[in-house]
Amino acid sequence: MNQLDVLIIGAGPSGCSAAVTLHQHGLRVAIVDKAEFPRDKCCGDGLTTSALRQLERMGFDPTTIPSFHVVQNTAWRSPSGFVSELPLPDEDGWRIAVAPRQELDNQLVEFVRAKGIRIHEAHALDSVDTSGRGVCVVAGDKTFHTRYVIAADGVWSPTRKLVSGTAESPYLGNIHAFRQYFKNVTGPAKDRLFVSFEPDLLPGYLWSFPLGDGRVNIGFGIERREGRSTQMMKQAWPDILSRPHIREELGPNAEPDLPHKAWPIPAEIKNELLTAANGKVFFVGDAARVVDPLTGEGIGQALETGHMAAMSIIEKGQRDPARAANHYRRYIRRGMAVDNSVAGAIAKLVRSERAARAVIRMTPHLNRFDHYAIRWVFEDNPRAAALTPWRWRERFGEQKTAAYVKLSTKARDAEVDL
Ligand SMILES: Cc1cc2nc3c(=O)[nH]c(=O)nc-3n(C[C@H](O)[C@H](O)[C@H](O)COP(=O)(O)OP(=O)(O)OC[C@H]3O[C@@H](n4cnc5c(N)ncnc54)[C@H](O)[C@@H]3O)c2cc1C
């Protein structure tokens, strides 16, 4: 009964995206997740253009999410207090929206299930045996025999631990982020997306994303390094919230809605960590550590890698898992990895207050060119402009497709060393 082509571990965005693509192509697929939905996921809840585009590709309508909210105004504060207000172009589609993860992920699970795909909730992964021709997986009271496993099981990836079989210390991510919901927000943050480069958080930043009903998702991310613990983030939170410009942004009556949460962000793509077991196991989303190292955005990347792992299995994996794995790794290497390395270089630059100030000062000028700055941040423009335009050609109601595709021929061979 549990004989499958692909078993997906994890029903977050990356797992759901993979499941939809595999199912569309007639493969036998199922998902196991240790959680019961609706479940929360510590996140900023921001859906970039890339994430919206990927959801559109899946045929998922984000307006079915109860608190889905499209953002049209943004404000960027430099370490010196200079604020750059940048509107988001909306003439050809949405650029950024906010949707609480509890609701987004639950709607995605419902969407996947409505297609007839089995999702076994409350089934935590117990064991993975890759020694045979296929893979044997035990999760809760079920045993699955499958040709492939897609590990979409988040930053801690229990699949990786089981497959690698090493007793290495847990991977802790290279960014650590902290978020809390606030209600009764009456300040400008009620309607606009606010990002502040606080001097003590660089190259990290504080965000406030509006949910449209007087609630916001507010939090901050910092680079993980020696001496910066989650405990310190918790201690710093009251001080950060008491800063006059943040209080002003939220308004006098704003108060915490739910307790705060902290979670690591994995943003370091490594070729050898994308697949395992001679191509029988694929890692996607946070399990593949593909988050943008500058912005911490990972939902679009999760949806894209889920889809691409599935496509690699469909197109190249009928006979030889190694070929499918090569295809997937190459796709990441010449696309997302190139883009993330540019974002990572900028993250290094904004470590200094002066550079962060210069970057924010520059944004209104860059934005004069077809809203370039703002579209770059929200993953509507190629990160590595000359190298990866082909990755961005499925544009959200965009007319520039032809130019991007043309450029792409040159870009296809560009790869980065991982
Ligand atoms: C504080 C914070 C703010 C962020 N803000 C943003 C943002 O605004 N925009 C953005 O795009 N990205 C943001 N990100 C990144 C984003 O949250 C992740 O990149 C994204 O959730 C990755 O999706 P995923 O499907 O790979 O993993 P997840 O969403 O983590 O899903 C993994 C799934 O695997 C399941 N699982 C785990 N262990 C097991 C097991 N043993 N057995 C079975 N199932 C298991 C889990 O229950 C879960 O459902 C933020 C991250 C953090 C921490």
The ligand as a Gaussian input file, in Angstrom:
#p B3LYP/6-31G(d) Opt

LIG

0 1
 C       12.120000      34.571000      12.174000
 C       12.125000      34.221000      10.713000
 C       11.589000      35.112000       9.804000
 C       11.519000      34.758000       8.446000
 N       10.871000      35.626000       7.595000
 C       10.701000      35.287000       6.304000
 C        9.931000      36.122000       5.433000
 O        9.366000      37.128000       5.848000
 N        9.815000      35.738000       4.137000
 C       10.393000      34.607000       3.651000
 O       10.271000      34.328000       2.450000
 N       11.091000      33.774000       4.472000
 C       11.240000      34.074000       5.777000
 N       11.913000      33.212000       6.620000
 C       12.425000      31.927000       6.089000
 C       11.267000      30.915000       5.921000
 O       10.524000      30.827000       7.113000
 C       11.816000      29.521000       5.569000
 O       12.826000      29.657000       4.616000
 C       10.705000      28.601000       5.026000
 O        9.761000      28.327000       6.018000
 C       11.285000      27.256000       4.543000
 O       10.229000      26.382000       4.198000
 P       10.430000      24.784000       4.215000
 O        9.220000      24.199000       3.604000
 O       11.746000      24.460000       3.645000
 O       10.550000      24.395000       5.761000
 P        9.501000      24.543000       6.953000
 O        8.528000      25.618000       6.658000
 O       10.339000      24.685000       8.185000
 O        8.739000      23.151000       6.995000
 C        9.376000      21.982000       7.438000
 C        8.329000      20.942000       7.802000
 O        9.001000      19.737000       8.162000
 C        8.334000      19.141000       9.246000
 N        9.239000      18.270000       9.992000
 C       10.310000      18.624000      10.740000
 N       10.849000      17.549000      11.335000
 C       10.122000      16.472000      10.937000
 C       10.176000      15.080000      11.220000
 N       11.070000      14.571000      12.089000
 N        9.290000      14.258000      10.622000
 C        8.344000      14.760000       9.771000
 N        8.238000      16.074000       9.501000
 C        9.107000      16.917000      10.063000
 C        7.885000      20.344000      10.087000
 O        6.825000      20.013000      10.966000
 C        7.480000      21.351000       9.002000
 O        6.098000      21.289000       8.706000
 C       12.034000      33.522000       7.985000
 C       12.615000      32.635000       8.906000
 C       12.654000      32.970000      10.255000
 C       13.256000      31.993000      11.226000

